[in-house]
Amino acid sequence: MNINIQELSNKKLLKDLKAKKIILGFYAMMIIILVTCAIIITINKGAKVFIFMPFVFIFFLFRSGRDYMKTKTEIKRRNL
């Protein structure tokens, strides 16, 4: 669902920022967990396909970070 952040009210914009911050933290936490598991599995059993899983979530992390920064920029523009 594409939402134009310029059309959101101040209250909804702040609520949207909070949700995006939680999602960004979730993706960062998932990457840390997956990298840790990949390192442990590689040490114990050798290289497996699982070591490439963190790369899938890096795309989502960058995309989520970009959306978070757009919302934060709009909040600064509105002086909230």
Protein Blocks (a to p, Z undefined) as FASTA:
>chain_A
ZZdfklpcfklmmmmmmmmmmmmmmmmmmmmmmmmmmmmmmmmnopafklmmmmmmmmmm
mmmmmmmmmmmmmmmmnoZZ
